[in-house]
Amino acid sequence: MARLLIVLCLLLSAADSFAGVIPGIDILARRNFDLLQGKRVGLITNNTGRTLNGSSSIDLLAQAPGVKLVALFSPEHGIRGDSDVKLSSATDQRTGLPIYSLYGKTCRPTAEMITGIQVLVFDIQDIGARFYTYIGTLHHALLAAKQQGIPLVVLDRPNPLGGIAVEGAVPDAGEISRRIAADKTGCRSLTVTHPIPTRHSLTVGELARLINAEAKINANLQVVSMEGWKRELLWQETGLAWINPSPNMKDPIAALLYSGFGPLEATNLSVARGTDKPFHKYGAPWLDPTAVLKNLPNLPGLKFSATSFTPTAPGHTYQGKLCNGIEVTITDLNVANLPLAGLYLVRAIQQTHPKQYHVAGGFYGMLGDNQAWKMLRDGASPEQVMARWRGGIEQFRKLRETYLLY
């Protein structure tokens, strides 16, 4: 108890003196965990669930007075965020609590997992791109909470990409419904659970509000808002430390690049997993970077350059093989259009290597447009592809206003 009081005092003093963004977990602690008092709690989290002073949300809730933490749920990459393979359930060594994996045999919390739990808590740092699987985990958490008749408390965190720009395709709602209906485990639809643009510029709490209402889930949702976050803030301006949300998301610039170039990991390219700059570099042993660069225009706020790298992440494309590739550098965040740049790189590689380069089925779901690849191969410009997205983007801009918290 004495140790917990020290931790709480440190949390409160850190939150009171901090001039940057204060996450929802710190706000909840300041409120003496009011939403969890007297409850048996299940926590959906990973290594990004941290307080301002770096304490784990797991450890904090496990020791919080009046709170009974009884189970942990981990998203893709595990409870510590250090795995790039599917995981089975386990036991947390520090607390002795069961850990149920939501990225393995099932990606939805089952009734058996939630039995006896009175409230679910979600505390995960998302990266702001639709196809990052933590949004899918949030969607399934809402469904589970509704099915079990228990509240879902979302502890809000910043969108690393800011809260203003809305970019990328909006997937067809009918196609999403068909995918989810055919998905027995919830795992195949994690990258596309709701018709939102690639870069939606919503926080996790705002996303939860939107999904809960628009998907007509109507769970008992409670969001603990941040303090100090403004929509114009990128991650570098929040004052918060970057904690890798997955093994290869090593910096906030990678998160920005991922929003435009992420679908390339569903092609036969390596995205440099296991190197010092994953998602900054894209390549293959057969790629000719000099020739590809000749097919790439100069785009505002971006620089393309030739590079080489050897991906080392186990089980991923071209592991241990030298790849020739293209490195993408953001020179001006204010003017760089990343989804457009992603399309230009896809087209340039297809033009240079029409026989070697191909896309997998996941490319269409990640991009959110089933026609883009065919259009590019048939000679359409990236601007023509993006023109198809404008209507969906404008509709989303209007829709999201209802759910903004900041």
C-alpha positions in Angstrom: 0.0 0.0 0.0 2.8 2.4 0.8 4.4 1.8 -2.6 1.1 2.4 -4.3 0.6 5.7 -2.4 4.1 6.8 -3.6 3.2 5.9 -7.2 -0.1 7.8 -7.0 1.7 10.8 -5.5 4.2 10.7 -8.3 1.5 10.4 -10.9 -0.5 13.3 -9.5 2.5 15.6 -9.2 3.7 14.7 -12.7 0.2 15.4 -14.1 -0.1 18.7 -12.2 3.3 20.0 -13.3 3.4 18.6 -16.9 2.9 21.3 -19.6 2.1 18.8 -22.4 -0.6 16.3 -23.0 -2.0 14.3 -20.1 -3.3 10.9 -21.1 -6.6 9.4 -19.9 -4.9 6.9 -17.5 -3.4 9.8 -15.5 -6.8 11.6 -15.5 -8.5 8.4 -14.2 -5.8 8.1 -11.4 -6.4 11.7 -10.5 -10.1 10.9 -10.1 -9.3 8.0 -7.8 -10.3 5.4 -10.5 -14.0 6.4 -10.0 -15.3 4.5 -12.9 -13.7 1.3 -11.7 -14.4 1.4 -7.9 -15.7 -1.8 -6.5 -15.5 -3.5 -9.9 -13.9 -6.6 -11.4 -11.9 -5.2 -14.3 -10.6 -6.6 -17.6 -7.8 -4.5 -19.2 -7.1 -4.4 -22.9 -3.6 -3.0 -23.3 0.0 -3.4 -24.3 3.3 -1.7 -23.7 1.9 1.7 -24.8 -0.4 1.7 -21.8 1.8 4.0 -19.7 1.3 6.9 -17.4 3.2 10.2 -17.7 6.0 8.9 -15.4 6.3 5.7 -17.4 4.4 3.4 -15.0 2.5 0.5 -16.7 -1.3 0.8 -16.7 -1.3 -2.9 -15.7 0.7 -2.3 -12.6 -1.2 0.8 -11.7 -4.6 -0.8 -11.9 -3.4 -4.0 -10.3 -2.6 -1.9 -7.2 -5.3 0.7 -7.3 -7.4 0.8 -4.1 -11.0 -0.4 -4.6 -10.2 -1.9 -8.1 -10.0 -5.6 -8.7 -8.0 -6.2 -11.9 -8.8 -9.8 -12.9 -7.7 -10.3 -16.5 -5.5 -8.9 -19.3 -6.2 -8.8 -23.0 -3.4 -8.3 -25.5 -3.8 -7.0 -29.1 -1.5 -7.9 -32.0 2.2 -7.8 -30.9 1.4 -9.0 -27.4 1.0 -7.5 -24.0 4.5 -6.0 -24.1 4.3 -5.0 -27.8 7.4 -7.0 -28.8 6.1 -9.8 -30.9 5.6 -10.0 -34.6 3.9 -13.4 -34.6 0.5 -14.6 -33.5 0.5 -15.4 -29.7 -1.5 -17.8 -27.6 -2.9 -16.9 -24.2 -0.5 -16.8 -21.2 0.0 -15.6 -17.7 1.5 -12.2 -16.8 4.6 -12.9 -14.7 4.5 -9.7 -12.7 0.8 -9.8 -11.6 -0.1 -13.5 -12.1 -3.1 -12.5 -14.1 -4.3 -14.4 -17.2 -3.5 -12.8 -20.5 -6.0 -13.5 -23.3 -4.6 -13.0 -26.8 -6.8 -11.1 -29.1 -4.6 -11.9 -32.1 -4.4 -15.6 -32.5 -7.2 -18.2 -32.6 -9.7 -15.4 -32.0 -9.5 -11.6 -32.1 -12.7 -11.0 -30.3 -13.1 -11.3 -26.5 -15.3 -14.4 -25.9 -18.0 -14.8 -23.3 -15.7 -17.3 -21.5 -12.9 -14.7 -21.3 -15.2 -12.1 -19.9 -17.1 -14.2 -17.4 -17.1 -12.4 -14.1 -15.7 -9.1 -15.5 -17.8 -6.1 -14.6 -16.1 -3.5 -16.7 -13.6 -3.6 -19.7 -10.9 -0.9 -19.9 -9.1 -0.1 -23.2 -5.7 1.6 -22.9 -3.7 1.3 -26.1 -1.8 4.0 -28.2 -3.0 3.8 -31.8 -1.0 5.3 -34.6 -3.7 7.0 -36.6 -4.0 4.8 -39.7 -7.2 2.9 -40.4 -5.5 -0.4 -41.2 -3.4 -0.6 -38.0 -5.1 -3.5 -36.2 -5.7 -1.8 -32.8 -8.8 -0.1 -34.2 -10.2 -3.5 -35.1 -9.4 -4.6 -31.5 -11.3 -1.6 -30.2 -14.3 -2.4 -32.5 -14.4 -6.0 -31.1 -14.1 -4.7 -27.6 -17.2 -2.6 -28.1 -19.1 -5.6 -29.5 -18.0 -7.8 -26.5 -19.0 -5.2 -24.0 -22.4 -4.9 -25.6 -22.9 -8.6 -25.7 -22.0 -9.1 -22.1 -23.9 -6.0 -20.9 -20.8 -4.4 -19.3 -19.3 -0.9 -19.8 -16.2 -0.3 -21.9 -14.0 2.5 -20.5 -11.6 4.0 -23.1 -8.6 5.9 -21.7 -7.9 8.4 -24.4 -4.5 9.1 -26.0 -3.3 11.4 -28.8 -3.5 10.6 -32.5 0.2 10.8 -33.5 -0.8 12.1 -36.9 -2.7 15.1 -35.4 -6.4 15.8 -35.5 -7.0 17.8 -38.7 -5.9 16.1 -41.9 -8.3 13.6 -43.4 -6.8 11.6 -46.3 -7.1 8.3 -48.1 -9.9 6.1 -49.3 -13.1 5.3 -47.4 -13.8 1.6 -47.8 -17.2 0.5 -49.0 -19.5 -0.1 -46.1 -21.2 -3.0 -47.8 -17.9 -4.7 -48.5 -16.9 -4.3 -44.8 -20.1 -5.8 -43.6 -19.6 -8.9 -45.9 -16.1 -9.3 -44.7 -17.0 -9.1 -41.0 -20.0 -11.5 -41.5 -17.7 -14.1 -43.1 -15.0 -13.7 -40.5 -15.4 -16.4 -37.8 -12.5 -15.3 -35.6 -12.5 -11.5 -36.2 -8.9 -11.7 -37.3 -9.2 -11.4 -41.0 -11.2 -8.1 -40.8 -9.0 -6.3 -38.2 -7.6 -3.9 -40.8 -10.9 -2.8 -42.1 -13.8 -2.8 -39.5 -15.4 0.5 -40.3 -15.7 2.8 -43.3 -13.3 5.6 -42.3 -10.5 7.2 -44.3 -6.9 5.9 -44.0 -5.9 9.0 -42.0 -9.0 9.8 -40.0 -7.4 12.2 -37.4 -9.5 11.0 -34.5 -8.3 9.9 -31.1 -9.0 6.4 -29.8 -11.8 7.8 -27.7 -13.3 9.7 -30.6 -13.1 6.6 -32.8 -14.8 4.6 -30.1 -17.7 7.1 -30.0 -18.0 7.1 -33.8 -17.8 3.3 -34.2 -20.2 2.6 -31.3 -22.9 4.9 -32.8 -22.4 4.5 -36.6 -22.1 0.7 -36.4 -25.1 0.7 -34.1 -23.3 -1.3 -31.4 -24.7 1.0 -28.7 -22.4 -0.4 -25.9 -22.2 1.4 -22.6 -19.1 3.5 -23.6 -17.3 5.9 -21.3 -14.3 7.9 -22.5 -11.8 9.4 -20.1 -10.6 12.4 -22.1 -7.0 13.7 -22.1 -6.0 17.2 -21.0 -3.8 19.5 -23.1 -4.3 17.9 -26.5 -5.2 20.1 -29.4 -6.1 18.9 -32.9 -3.1 20.7 -34.5 -0.6 18.7 -32.4 1.5 16.1 -34.1 3.2 13.6 -31.7 6.4 15.5 -31.6 4.5 18.4 -30.0 2.7 16.5 -27.3 5.7 16.2 -24.9 5.0 12.5 -24.5 7.7 9.8 -25.0 7.3 7.6 -28.0 6.9 4.0 -27.0 6.9 1.6 -30.0 3.3 0.3 -30.4 4.7 -2.6 -32.4 8.2 -3.9 -33.0 8.7 -2.1 -36.3 6.9 1.2 -35.5 10.0 2.8 -34.1 9.3 6.5 -34.4 6.4 8.9 -35.1 7.7 9.6 -38.6 7.2 5.9 -39.4 3.6 6.3 -38.3 3.1 9.2 -40.7 4.7 7.2 -43.5 2.6 4.2 -42.7 -0.6 6.1 -43.4 0.5 6.5 -47.0 2.8 3.6 -47.7 1.4 1.0 -45.4 -0.5 -0.9 -48.1 2.8 -1.7 -49.8 3.4 -4.4 -47.1 0.6 -6.3 -48.9 2.7 -6.5 -52.0 5.8 -8.5 -52.7 8.1 -5.8 -51.3 9.9 -5.7 -48.0 9.0 -2.7 -45.8 12.4 -3.1 -44.0 11.1 -4.9 -40.9 14.0 -5.6 -38.6 16.2 -2.8 -39.8 16.8 0.6 -38.2 14.2 2.3 -40.5 11.2 0.1 -41.1 8.4 1.8 -43.1 11.0 4.4 -44.3 12.3 2.0 -46.9 10.7 -0.3 -49.5 12.5 -2.8 -51.7 13.2 -6.3 -53.0 16.2 -8.2 -54.3 14.9 -7.7 -57.9 14.1 -4.0 -57.6 16.2 -1.5 -59.6 16.0 1.8 -57.6 17.6 3.9 -60.2 15.0 2.9 -62.8 12.2 3.3 -60.3 13.3 6.8 -59.4 13.1 7.8 -63.0 9.4 7.0 -62.9 8.8 9.1 -59.8 8.0 12.8 -60.0 9.1 15.4 -57.5 6.4 15.6 -54.9 5.9 18.5 -52.4 7.3 17.8 -49.0 8.9 14.4 -49.9 12.2 13.1 -51.1 12.8 9.7 -52.7 16.3 8.2 -52.8 18.0 4.9 -53.6 19.0 2.6 -50.8 19.7 -1.0 -49.8 18.9 -3.0 -46.7 18.6 -6.5 -45.3 15.3 -7.2 -43.4 15.8 -9.4 -40.4 12.3 -9.8 -38.9 11.5 -13.5 -38.7 8.9 -14.8 -41.0 8.6 -11.6 -43.1 9.3 -10.9 -46.7 12.9 -11.4 -47.9 14.2 -12.1 -44.4 18.0 -12.1 -44.5 18.2 -11.2 -48.2 19.8 -8.0 -49.5 17.1 -5.7 -50.9 17.5 -2.8 -53.3 15.0 -0.2 -52.5 13.6 3.3 -52.2 13.9 5.4 -49.0 11.2 8.0 -48.4 12.1 11.2 -46.4 9.5 13.7 -45.3 11.0 17.2 -45.8 7.9 19.3 -45.0 5.1 17.8 -42.9 2.7 20.6 -43.9 2.6 19.9 -47.6 3.4 16.1 -47.9 0.4 14.1 -49.2 1.3 10.6 -48.1 -1.5 8.6 -49.7 -0.8 10.3 -53.1 2.9 9.5 -52.7 2.1 5.9 -51.9 0.2 5.6 -55.1 3.0 7.1 -57.0 5.5 4.7 -55.6 3.2 1.7 -56.4 2.8 2.9 -60.0 6.5 3.6 -60.4 7.5 0.1 -59.3 4.7 -1.5 -61.5 5.9 0.5 -64.5 9.5 -0.5 -63.9 8.9 -4.1 -62.9 5.6 -5.2 -64.5 6.4 -8.9 -64.4 8.0 -9.1 -60.9 5.7 -6.7 -58.9 2.4 -7.9 -57.7 -0.1 -7.2 -54.9 -1.8 -9.6 -52.5 -5.5 -9.6 -51.6 -4.8 -7.6 -48.4 -3.7 -4.7 -50.5 -7.2 -3.8 -51.5 -8.5 -3.9 -48.0 -5.7 -1.8 -46.6 -5.9 0.8 -49.4 -9.7 0.8 -49.2 -10.2 0.8 -52.9 -10.7 -2.3 -55.0 -10.2 -0.5 -58.3 -7.0 1.5 -57.6 -4.5 -1.2 -58.7 -6.3 -1.9 -62.0 -6.6 1.8 -62.7 -2.9 2.4 -62.2 -1.9 -0.6 -64.3 -4.3 0.7 -67.1 -2.6 4.1 -67.1 -4.6 6.2 -64.7 -2.7 8.8 -62.7 -2.6 8.7 -58.9 -4.6 12.0 -58.9 -7.3 10.2 -60.9 -7.4 7.4 -58.4 -7.6 9.9 -55.5 -10.4 11.8 -57.2 -12.6 8.8 -56.5 -12.0 9.3 -52.8 -13.1 12.9 -52.5 -16.8 12.3 -51.9 -16.2 9.8 -49.1 -13.7 12.1 -47.5 -16.1 15.0 -47.5 -18.9 12.9 -46.1 -16.6 11.7 -43.3 -15.4 15.2 -42.4 -19.1 16.1 -41.7 -19.9 12.9 -40.0 -16.9 13.0 -37.6 -17.9 16.5 -36.2 -20.5 14.8 -34.0 -17.9 12.7 -32.2 -15.1 15.1 -31.6 -14.0 15.6 -28.0 -11.3 18.3 -28.6 
